Every structure is written in C-alpha cells, then in structure tokens.
Amino acid sequence: MSPAATQSTTTPATAGAEPGSSVTELLDAQHPEGREPAPADGDEDPKSHRSVPRSAAFRRFIAQGWGPRPAEDEAPAEAAPYAARRRAALSSLFPGEVLVVPAGPLVRRSNDCDYRYRPHSAFAHLTGLGTDREADAVLVLHPRAGGPGEGGADAGGDGEGHGHEAVLYLRPQGSRDSEEFYANARYGELWVGPRPGLAAQEAATGIACRDVALLAEDLGASVAEPATAGLRVVADADPAVTALVGPLRTGAADEVAAADDELATALSELRLVKDAWEVQQLRGAVAATVRGFEQVVRALPRAVGHPRGERVVEAAFDGTARVEGNGVGYETISAAGDHACTLHWIRNDGPVRAGDLLLLDAGVEADSLYTADVTRTLPVDGRFTDAQRRVYQAVLDAADAAFAVARPGVKFRDVHEAAMRVVADRLSAWGMLPVDAATSLEPEGQYHRRWMAHGTSHHLGLDVHDCAQARREMYLDAELRPGMVFTIEPGIYVKSEDELAPAELRGIGVRIEDDVLVTEDGVENLSAALPREADAVEAWMASLRG
C-alpha cells in the first residue's frame, strides 16, 4: 500500500465526566445501545422496534436449564512472554506514572450495526491479544512502589525500583439471568456468543484481570498514591475512558495533551523493531497473501467477462484473506487500466480488460492483527506489451536499487533516494522531465515526483503504515536496525490524460511492492515467493492458469 503522506498525531478527546463516574456508566452514556438497562416488568421502550420478552416469568425461565459453558482454554498464549517484555520497556520510559491503554469500543457502522471489532494496535501490542474479543477492555500499568515489577531489573526495566503492575480490565462473562444475556444484541451471549472469562484471559496473557466496572475506583486509588507522578492515556482509543481519566489529572489542557502525545509516540516507537514472534506473524501473513494472489490469477478470466471485474479480483483475494486469516489488513486496491494511476483506488468497480495491466495491492491480516502489504502489477491476459514492459522494468530497477542499499546502518530515507535516482533517470530518458535527472533530484526540483507522489517505504506490522506516530528522527532519519520490517514499493503512474508523457505510455500504472526484514548483514525479502521479474511473472501466471 502506498505510504501515508503525513505522520499523524494523537488528538485527545475532550468529553467531560463527573468525578467518581465509573467507566461502565460512561460507556452506558456514550454507547447506550450497548448496555440497555433492564426495564420493569411490562415496560416497553417506545423507541425500540424489537420484540423482547419482559415478564418476570420469562426471565426466570430463560435462566434455567443451562448446563455448564464449554471449558475455556487456559493455556498461556505464545505472545504472552513477548508482550510482557514490551510492557517492561514501556514501564521503564514512564516510571511512577499511571499508563492507560484502552482497546476501544465497538464502532457504529450504520443505525444499530457495528463494524467488525478490532482493538487498538497499542493494546494488541502490549497484551498479545488479537481478533475481536476485547471491546471496551482497558490495559493499565499501575506504578509499583519498590520492587522491580514489570519495569525492574529482572524484566528489562530500569532496575531502580520503579516498575508497574499490569492489570487488564475486561467485561466479565454475563450471567444467564441478566437481560444482557438474551436481549442485548451488541453484547449478549445469545446474540454474539460468550465472552472469555477473566480467568481464561489471565491465563492466556499472564496479566491480572479485573472487571472493567472497577476501573474508575482502581485508577483513583493509583493516582492517589504519594509516589505516583502522573497519568497518561492513549487518548484516541476510547472517548469514554479518556473522559473518565480527565478529573484524575492535573495541569493545563495543553500539558495534558502533550503528555498523551508523548505516550502515543513511545508506543509507536516501541514497534519499530519487531521481536521474533512478530516476525513469525508477518511471515505467516505474507505466505497467506501469496496464496491470495494465486487465487486472483485464477480468477482473472472470470474478471475479464464481468462488468465489475475489479470486484471479482477483490473478492478472490478478500475471500482468501478471510479464510486464511482475520481478513484484509487494509482495503484491497484492485486497479485495472488507468485506475492503476490512482494511488489508493479502492472503489474497485471498473472492468478488467484483456491487454490492460492490473495493479493489485493487498495484504492478509493474521489473527494476531499483523498484516502483509504486497503489490504486483499483472498483465491481464498473461503477457506484457512492449510499452508495459518498459515501464515495468523501470519500476523493477528502482526497487532493485532500493534493495541494494538496504542494510543495517543505512538511513531509512536512503532507500527512497536510491529508488528515486532510477525513476528520475528513466523519466528523463523518455523525455518527460523539463530538466535533466540530476536537476530533478535536487530538493528544489523533484519534477519526477509528478509520476510517483508517494514514498518508497513505510514500516509494517500491526498497522499497514506502522509506527506512524514515531518521531522523524526515529523514522525517516533513523538508521535501519535488524528486526525492522518495512516495504519497498516504487512505482510509475502515467495517467491516460497526461500530455507530458509519450502516447504509448499513457494509462499505464505500475507498482511493485515487497515486505522486507532487516537482518544482521542485509535484508530478507519476505514476499520473494511472488515473482518480480517480467518474464517470471508471465511464467507464473501461465502455470496457474494450467
């Protein structure tokens, strides 16, 4: 996926809250459809169109005759020890401060339908929990006075007696005699299935688990400790939680916002170097993505005959992603013909014609929420034309130039500059630049960027544009280190109406994107199983079509 144009910053929510309000009360106020209070017998909500039994007799009856719930798996998750080390690293950065990391609430799609739930990436990183099980959960690192705790010497912390106790606040399983059990379409067990119990979550994560209803009380007690130096929250994750902590904080609004921004930055920078478990997850996501691309090639003949062929392609990949993982890591870009020159074309409603190129930018998100991000540009009928091959080879050469410089100690921006030298050179040779290539590459020039407006690389992990809140000196200006995972994805995009381009190149858009792991002495192309050279692409497509 083409890199984001800018790096965002966290903007704290400003919702107010009365002192002493519990997070459950705030959630009730902000998401009332999610926590419907039980009305008295016979009462009906005049705005509800649901037929919900309200009699006391029914409530007694539905609570009876249930056997025990199926036993829950209480084995430790593979990610648990890695997540513990991440929490220890965070603890060492903010000694004595309460750190609040919400998973986030369900998000409304339309009327009473929610989007499929996905926890905030910082929450997933620090707990090791993925998929869609933790709506409204909150991870809190409570300062621990004395003793190393998670931030002490034996856990990778500062060894000075600072440290934190991690507590995971969750909705417990609902009782079967509650109205939630049978009447709540957002959280009720009969509607969405049972939530994991607190004991099972504690065993899986290695984190102490408590009812989220106790969050306000516990935060108040933690902040009141004499040794507590402050409180920070991931402010954009859950407005209800941000509102809840507001009365517990001191300082001017701009100071509070700056403190939260520092936490968001630290959480982003903690993900710049992946641990062994994260690399394993990314390998799995890439392998599933390769299988998705194979399904797309098999579906191309059907796509050519369909008025919305781009959606035939999208469906082939997205179906594989849903079967092989959690789904797609971002909206699939299925861009045929001139649509390939629109960098984030996700409408995917156009035809796929023989003789055109198809630019497919897609990635499978694993159940752990780590995502691949791969692009291949394919000739729809299996063979590149001479003009298409010319543009394709230029992009491939730019990618190879980026690969050639990528290694530990090289600055992240150097990878981009290596690719741009090739792009500028080829565009100059084709007579498309108003100056020579060297002049275009100067900061005050950059004419070649008309045909490649995005960057060559971005970090990859839990987010497709991972670590986006990291400081510039830790991202663009930083040196590559073993364990970093990022994309290499140059492109050239010549729109059909571009009168500065040779006529035979108009309407051709090409991007080649691979996922790259920095090793001790170079880089590994994680997506190398997908062919890159033009001849190899043609042979691969032919083999899949039988």
Summary of the structure (lengths in Angstrom):
residues: 546
radius of gyration: 26.2
end to end distance: 29.7
largest distance: 84.7
contacts: 1837
relative contact order: 0.12
helix: 40%
strand: 14%
